[in-house]
Amino acid sequence: LMTEPVIDADGNAFERKNIERWLRRHSINPLTRQPLDVNQLYPCKPLRDAIDSYRRASGRCSPELTMGDESPSPQGSSSRELHGRQQRSG
């Protein structure tokens, strides 16, 4: 899961550290292949809030944990089971 999502002018989301690393070696957007500069990236608060909300709901407060990790949540359900219940109920 992203810890610091940013978006470009086209609305594409990236993890800040990864896109900044990419842009140090390339001067183009990896998705659109159009010119892109680090100054054209903006924090994406709605996405960050959604990720933070997911982490809290699944008992995963640490940004290092990802959805693919099947460790049990405090309620005894895996993250995928919890995520599935949220999708079905929402």
C-alpha positions in Angstrom: 0.0 0.0 0.0 1.2 3.5 -0.7 2.4 5.6 2.1 2.7 9.0 0.3 0.5 8.9 -2.8 0.9 11.7 -5.4 -0.9 12.4 -8.6 0.0 13.9 -11.9 -2.1 16.4 -14.0 -3.8 13.4 -15.7 -4.9 11.9 -12.4 -2.5 9.0 -12.4 -1.4 8.0 -8.8 2.1 7.1 -7.8 4.0 6.4 -4.6 6.1 9.6 -4.1 9.5 7.9 -3.5 9.1 5.5 -6.5 8.1 8.2 -9.0 10.8 10.5 -7.8 13.4 7.7 -8.2 12.0 7.1 -11.8 12.1 10.8 -12.7 15.8 11.0 -11.6 16.6 8.6 -14.4 13.9 9.5 -16.9 12.1 12.7 -17.7 8.8 11.1 -18.8 5.7 9.8 -17.1 6.0 6.0 -17.0 2.3 5.6 -17.9 1.8 8.3 -20.6 5.3 8.7 -21.8 4.8 12.4 -21.8 7.3 14.8 -20.2 6.9 14.9 -16.4 8.8 16.9 -13.7 8.7 16.2 -10.0 7.2 19.7 -9.6 4.1 18.5 -11.5 3.2 16.0 -8.8 0.7 16.8 -6.1 -0.2 15.1 -2.8 -3.3 13.0 -3.2 -5.1 13.4 0.2 -8.2 11.5 -0.7 -6.2 8.4 -1.7 -4.0 8.7 1.4 -7.1 9.0 3.6 -8.7 5.9 2.0 -5.5 3.9 2.5 -5.2 5.1 6.1 -8.9 4.2 6.7 -8.2 0.7 5.2 -5.2 0.2 7.5 -7.3 1.2 10.6 -10.2 -1.0 9.6 -8.0 -4.0 8.9 -5.9 -3.5 12.0 -2.8 -2.6 9.9 -1.5 0.6 11.3 2.0 0.1 9.9 2.6 1.4 6.3 5.1 -1.4 5.7 2.2 -4.0 5.7 0.5 -4.7 2.4 -2.8 -6.2 1.4 -1.0 -9.3 0.1 0.2 -10.1 3.6 -2.1 -12.8 5.0 -1.3 -12.2 8.7 -4.4 -12.3 10.8 -6.0 -9.0 11.9 -6.7 -8.5 15.7 -10.3 -9.7 15.1 -8.9 -13.0 13.8 -9.7 -12.4 10.1 -7.2 -12.1 7.4 -6.9 -8.7 5.6 -8.5 -10.2 2.4 -11.4 -11.6 4.4 -12.0 -8.2 6.0 -11.6 -6.4 2.7 -14.1 -8.7 1.1 -16.7 -8.1 3.8 -16.3 -4.4 3.5 -16.8 -4.5 -0.3 -19.9 -6.7 0.0 -21.5 -4.6 2.7 -20.6 -1.2 1.1 
